Amino acid sequence: MRTLHVVQHTSAEYLGLIEDHLEGRGIRFRYHRPFTAGGGLPKVDTVADGLVILGGGPWGSAGERDLPTLAAEVALVRECLARGVPLVGIGLGAQIVALAAGGAAEPTPLSFRVGAATRLSADALAGYLPARYPLAVYMRDWPAPPPGAAVLARDEEGRACLWQLGARTLGFAGHPGLKVAMVEDLVMEFEDGPAGVADELARLRDVQRKLEDALVPIMTGLIRIAGWMDGSAL
């Protein structure tokens, strides 16, 4: 049975709707919470099946309010890249993966926006990425894909919001499994919050079902790329 290591940066943000898709396929996951007393990052030699780096609420990576464990996480991801471990970065996690792979993080104010992403090619995400799907982003700064990465989708401003590096590394600017309650908890967890949260939460409620529906093919493609089902029928 596969076991994924998942790095969490806030109490509020976790895998969300993604958990059900992993559990339904018998894929286990273990959270690591370096922001808690006694918490820490996984040891690189224990990470074999996959590493998921989650978002960070108001934390970023471009200099204004950097994640306290940023350097250690960049080093961890760099080692996993060298070992060919399947990697998924979400939000701040995508910034960390980009930095580890030679990309960058572009300074951007903390914001919460609900819009749409557009697929760039029919074979994106092993052919499973919807042509257009909801994109919910709660993030400070923006990941700039590393050299050689294939941009799979762009947001309404033309920014890369989903990209793939090599065979088994993916960067998601938005959280594909985001729940309304997660955003509400992020707002309560930190004093530093984005403007216009109420309006964007209303938009997220309006598209929650569409987001859930889009996650079905997205997870199928993601799991196929990561090899978490050993190439068996999905």
PyMOL commands that set and color helices and strands:
alter all, ss='L'
color gray80, all
select helices_A, chain A and resi 18-24+44-46+70-83+92-100+124-127+180-189+197-226
alter helices_A, ss='H'
color red, helices_A
select strands_A, chain A and resi 3-7+28-32+51-53+87-90+104-106+111-119+132-139+142-144+150-154+160-165+169-172
alter strands_A, ss='S'
color yellow, strands_A
deselect
rebuild
show_as cartoon
